[in-house]
Amino acid sequence: MDREHRLKRLRFRAWHRGVKEADLLIGGFFDTHAEGWTDAEIDLFETLLEEQDVDIIAWAMGTQPVPERYAGTVMQALKTLNYVPISR
């Protein structure tokens, strides 16, 4: 599958997690960062999407330690939380 098609599929999966908070966190993260990812980072994100939303959110917020397999640039960017739109 080509890169563009793969990113479209990942975007859909990132924005359709089943819980609005997870959609905003994971989907917003994808929209902000995916264009600049290497193939290895895309692979890692695709694997990350297989995890439970509560775990991903806990890792992003720093309430649970990040598993070694996800340590790296993608998780560091996820932990910044500056990509989540907050409306008042």
C-alpha positions in Angstrom: 0.0 0.0 0.0 1.4 3.4 -0.9 2.2 6.0 1.8 -0.8 8.3 1.0 -3.3 5.5 1.2 -1.8 4.2 4.4 -1.9 7.6 6.0 -5.6 8.0 5.1 -6.4 4.7 6.7 -4.4 5.7 9.8 -6.1 9.0 10.0 -9.5 7.4 10.0 -8.4 5.0 12.8 -7.0 7.8 14.8 -10.2 9.8 14.7 -12.6 6.9 15.2 -11.5 5.5 18.6 -15.0 5.4 20.1 -14.5 7.9 22.9 -14.5 11.7 22.1 -11.5 12.4 24.3 -9.4 9.7 22.6 -10.5 11.0 19.2 -9.3 14.5 20.1 -6.0 13.3 21.6 -5.0 10.7 19.0 -6.7 12.2 16.0 -5.4 15.7 16.8 -1.9 14.3 17.3 -2.1 12.5 13.9 -3.3 15.6 12.1 -0.5 17.7 13.6 2.4 15.3 13.1 1.8 12.6 10.5 3.0 14.4 7.4 6.6 14.6 8.7 6.8 11.0 9.9 9.3 8.5 8.6 8.2 5.1 7.5 9.4 3.7 10.9 7.4 6.3 12.8 4.3 5.4 10.7 4.9 1.8 11.6 5.2 2.7 15.3 2.0 4.8 15.2 0.1 2.0 13.5 1.2 -0.4 16.3 0.3 2.2 18.9 -3.3 2.3 17.5 -3.7 -1.3 18.6 -3.3 -0.3 22.2 -6.3 0.6 24.5 -7.3 4.2 24.6 -6.9 4.5 28.3 -3.3 3.3 28.1 -2.4 5.7 25.3 -4.0 8.6 27.2 -2.2 7.6 30.4 1.2 7.5 28.6 0.5 10.9 26.9 -0.5 12.5 30.2 2.4 10.9 32.1 0.2 9.0 34.6 1.6 5.7 33.5 5.1 4.8 32.4 5.6 4.4 28.6 6.5 0.9 27.5 10.0 0.7 26.1 8.6 -0.3 22.6 7.0 3.1 22.3 9.8 5.2 23.7 11.1 7.7 21.1 10.1 10.7 19.0 6.5 9.7 18.4 5.8 9.3 22.1 7.7 12.4 23.0 5.5 14.4 20.6 2.4 12.7 21.9 3.3 13.8 25.5 3.5 17.5 24.6 -0.4 17.7 24.3 -0.1 21.0 22.4 -2.2 19.6 19.5 -5.5 19.1 21.4 -8.0 21.8 20.5 -9.6 23.2 23.6 -12.7 25.3 23.1 -14.4 27.3 25.8 
